[in-house]
């Protein structure tokens, strides 16, 4: 019973992180801005870091099952 929330949280973090990382990579590959009005390098870096943190949190949640 207690592993249900950990699995749900892990899936949510993993989906968000992978989606954000894929979206950021697609924007950078097409040389389009990741965020409007912000430096392209800074916005891609911050988005990639947030995506990797979300993926790490997802993996951490899966270890709590």
Order of alpha helices (4+ residues) and beta strands (2+ residues): alpha-alpha
